[in-house]
Amino acid sequence: MNYPVLDLKATGERINQLRKDNNLRVIDVAEYMGFESTQAVYKWQRGV
């Protein structure tokens, strides 16, 4: 089975840019996603 390859750095940059383009704070994204902490969003933005 072949799985898609994700470019984590590019994905993180895209998340960060979309967030900024829409004037959203990291906490706004975390709350929308149902997270109690912003840690996951920060990790995504760093490509981790």
N, CA, C and O atoms as a GROMACS GRO file, in nm:
protein
  192
    1MET      N    1   0.085  -0.118   0.000
    1MET     CA    2   0.000   0.000   0.000
    1MET      C    3   0.089   0.124   0.000
    1MET      O    4   0.185   0.132   0.077
    2ASN      N    5   0.059   0.219  -0.085
    2ASN     CA    6   0.135   0.343  -0.092
    2ASN      C    7   0.063   0.454  -0.016
    2ASN      O    8  -0.057   0.475  -0.032
    3TYR      N    9   0.138   0.522   0.067
    3TYR     CA   10   0.084   0.633   0.145
    3TYR      C   11   0.137   0.764   0.089
    3TYR      O   12   0.250   0.768   0.040
    4PRO      N   13   0.058   0.869   0.095
    4PRO     CA   14   0.107   0.999   0.046
    4PRO      C   15   0.221   1.050   0.134
    4PRO      O   16   0.223   1.028   0.255
    5VAL      N   17   0.314   1.118   0.070
    5VAL     CA   18   0.426   1.177   0.142
    5VAL      C   19   0.389   1.322   0.174
    5VAL      O   20   0.350   1.398   0.086
    6LEU      N   21   0.401   1.359   0.301
    6LEU     CA   22   0.368   1.494   0.343
    6LEU      C   23   0.496   1.573   0.366
    6LEU      O   24   0.590   1.525   0.431
    7ASP      N   25   0.500   1.691   0.314
    7ASP     CA   26   0.610   1.784   0.341
    7ASP      C   27   0.570   1.864   0.464
    7ASP      O   28   0.498   1.963   0.453
    8LEU      N   29   0.617   1.821   0.581
    8LEU     CA   30   0.574   1.882   0.706
    8LEU      C   31   0.614   2.028   0.716
    8LEU      O   32   0.539   2.109   0.770
    9LYS      N   33   0.731   2.063   0.663
    9LYS     CA   34   0.774   2.202   0.668
    9LYS      C   35   0.682   2.290   0.583
    9LYS      O   36   0.638   2.396   0.628
   10ALA      N   37   0.654   2.247   0.462
   10ALA     CA   38   0.567   2.324   0.373
   10ALA      C   39   0.425   2.332   0.429
   10ALA      O   40   0.360   2.437   0.419
   11THR      N   41   0.377   2.223   0.487
   11THR     CA   42   0.244   2.223   0.547
   11THR      C   43   0.238   2.322   0.662
   11THR      O   44   0.141   2.397   0.676
   12GLY      N   45   0.341   2.322   0.746
   12GLY     CA   46   0.347   2.415   0.858
   12GLY      C   47   0.349   2.560   0.813
   12GLY      O   48   0.283   2.645   0.871
   13GLU      N   49   0.428   2.587   0.708
   13GLU     CA   50   0.434   2.723   0.654
   13GLU      C   51   0.298   2.765   0.600
   13GLU      O   52   0.257   2.880   0.615
   14ARG      N   53   0.228   2.672   0.538
   14ARG     CA   54   0.096   2.702   0.481
   14ARG      C   55  -0.006   2.730   0.592
   14ARG      O   56  -0.085   2.823   0.582
   15ILE      N   57  -0.003   2.649   0.697
   15ILE     CA   58  -0.094   2.672   0.811
   15ILE      C   59  -0.068   2.809   0.870
   15ILE      O   60  -0.162   2.884   0.897
   16ASN      N   61   0.059   2.842   0.890
   16ASN     CA   62   0.095   2.971   0.947
   16ASN      C   63   0.048   3.086   0.858
   16ASN      O   64  -0.007   3.184   0.908
   17GLN      N   65   0.068   3.073   0.728
   17GLN     CA   66   0.028   3.180   0.636
   17GLN      C   67  -0.123   3.196   0.632
   17GLN      O   68  -0.174   3.308   0.633
   18LEU      N   69  -0.196   3.086   0.627
   18LEU     CA   70  -0.342   3.094   0.626
   18LEU      C   71  -0.394   3.157   0.754
   18LEU      O   72  -0.488   3.237   0.751
   19ARG      N   73  -0.333   3.121   0.866
   19ARG     CA   74  -0.374   3.179   0.994
   19ARG      C   75  -0.353   3.330   0.994
   19ARG      O   76  -0.442   3.405   1.034
   20LYS      N   77  -0.237   3.373   0.947
   20LYS     CA   78  -0.207   3.517   0.944
   20LYS      C   79  -0.296   3.590   0.844
   20LYS      O   80  -0.343   3.701   0.872
   21ASP      N   81  -0.318   3.530   0.728
   21ASP     CA   82  -0.403   3.593   0.625
   21ASP      C   83  -0.545   3.616   0.676
   21ASP      O   84  -0.613   3.708   0.632
   22ASN      N   85  -0.589   3.531   0.767
   22ASN     CA   86  -0.725   3.540   0.820
   22ASN      C   87  -0.730   3.607   0.957
   22ASN      O   88  -0.831   3.600   1.028
   23ASN      N   89  -0.618   3.671   0.994
   23ASN     CA   90  -0.610   3.743   1.122
   23ASN      C   91  -0.651   3.658   1.241
   23ASN      O   92  -0.723   3.703   1.330
   24LEU      N   93  -0.604   3.534   1.241
   24LEU     CA   94  -0.633   3.443   1.351
   24LEU      C   95  -0.511   3.427   1.440
   24LEU      O   96  -0.397   3.424   1.393
   25ARG      N   97  -0.537   3.416   1.569
   25ARG     CA   98  -0.430   3.386   1.663
   25ARG      C   99  -0.419   3.234   1.675
   25ARG      O  100  -0.511   3.161   1.639
   26VAL      N  101  -0.306   3.188   1.724
   26VAL     CA  102  -0.288   3.045   1.743
   26VAL      C  103  -0.396   2.989   1.834
   26VAL      O  104  -0.447   2.880   1.810
   27ILE      N  105  -0.431   3.062   1.937
   27ILE     CA  106  -0.536   3.017   2.029
   27ILE      C  107  -0.670   3.003   1.957
   27ILE      O  108  -0.750   2.915   1.992
   28ASP      N  109  -0.696   3.089   1.858
   28ASP     CA  110  -0.821   3.078   1.781
   28ASP      C  111  -0.826   2.946   1.705
   28ASP      O  112  -0.929   2.879   1.703
   29VAL      N  113  -0.715   2.910   1.642
   29VAL     CA  114  -0.709   2.785   1.566
   29VAL      C  115  -0.724   2.666   1.661
   29VAL      O  116  -0.798   2.572   1.634
   30ALA      N  117  -0.653   2.670   1.773
   30ALA     CA  118  -0.660   2.561   1.870
   30ALA      C  119  -0.802   2.543   1.922
   30ALA      O  120  -0.851   2.430   1.931
   31GLU      N  121  -0.868   2.652   1.955
   31GLU     CA  122  -1.005   2.642   2.006
   31GLU      C  123  -1.100   2.589   1.899
   31GLU      O  124  -1.188   2.508   1.928
   32TYR      N  125  -1.082   2.634   1.775
   32TYR     CA  126  -1.167   2.586   1.665
   32TYR      C  127  -1.152   2.435   1.647
   32TYR      O  128  -1.249   2.364   1.620
   33MET      N  129  -1.028   2.386   1.663
   33MET     CA  130  -1.000   2.244   1.647
   33MET      C  131  -1.038   2.162   1.770
   33MET      O  132  -1.034   2.039   1.768
   34GLY      N  133  -1.075   2.231   1.878
   34GLY     CA  134  -1.116   2.161   1.999
   34GLY      C  135  -1.003   2.125   2.092
   34GLY      O  136  -1.019   2.040   2.180
   35PHE      N  137  -0.887   2.189   2.076
   35PHE     CA  138  -0.772   2.162   2.161
   35PHE      C  139  -0.775   2.252   2.283
   35PHE      O  140  -0.818   2.367   2.275
   36GLU      N  141  -0.729   2.201   2.394
   36GLU     CA  142  -0.721   2.281   2.516
   36GLU      C  143  -0.592   2.361   2.522
   36GLU      O  144  -0.580   2.454   2.602
   37SER      N  145  -0.496   2.325   2.439
   37SER     CA  146  -0.365   2.388   2.440
   37SER      C  147  -0.328   2.430   2.297
   37SER      O  148  -0.379   2.375   2.200
   38THR      N  149  -0.238   2.527   2.287
   38THR     CA  150  -0.191   2.572   2.156
   38THR      C  151  -0.070   2.492   2.108
   38THR      O  152  -0.023   2.513   1.996
   39GLN      N  153  -0.021   2.402   2.190
   39GLN     CA  154   0.103   2.330   2.160
   39GLN      C  155   0.098   2.259   2.025
   39GLN      O  156   0.196   2.266   1.949
   40ALA      N  157  -0.010   2.192   1.992
   40ALA     CA  158  -0.020   2.120   1.866
   40ALA      C  159  -0.011   2.214   1.747
   40ALA      O  160   0.055   2.183   1.648
   41VAL      N  161  -0.076   2.329   1.755
   41VAL     CA  162  -0.074   2.426   1.645
   41VAL      C  163   0.068   2.478   1.625
   41VAL      O  164   0.115   2.488   1.512
   42TYR      N  165   0.137   2.511   1.734
   42TYR     CA  166   0.275   2.557   1.723
   42TYR      C  167   0.364   2.450   1.661
   42TYR      O  168   0.451   2.481   1.580
   43LYS      N  169   0.343   2.324   1.697
   43LYS     CA  170   0.422   2.214   1.640
   43LYS      C  171   0.395   2.202   1.490
   43LYS      O  172   0.488   2.184   1.411
   44TRP      N  173   0.268   2.211   1.451
   44TRP     CA  174   0.236   2.204   1.308
   44TRP      C  175   0.307   2.314   1.232
   44TRP      O  176   0.365   2.290   1.126
   45GLN      N  177   0.303   2.435   1.286
   45GLN     CA  178   0.364   2.549   1.218
   45GLN      C  179   0.515   2.532   1.205
   45GLN      O  180   0.576   2.584   1.111
   46ARG      N  181   0.576   2.461   1.298
   46ARG     CA  182   0.721   2.436   1.292
   46ARG      C  183   0.753   2.315   1.205
   46ARG      O  184   0.870   2.288   1.177
   47GLY      N  185   0.651   2.242   1.162
   47GLY     CA  186   0.674   2.124   1.079
   47GLY      C  187   0.715   2.002   1.159
   47GLY      O  188   0.783   1.913   1.109
   48VAL      N  189   0.674   2.000   1.285
   48VAL     CA  190   0.710   1.888   1.373
   48VAL      C  191   0.598   1.787   1.374
   48VAL      O  192   0.608   1.685   1.442
   0.00000   0.00000   0.00000
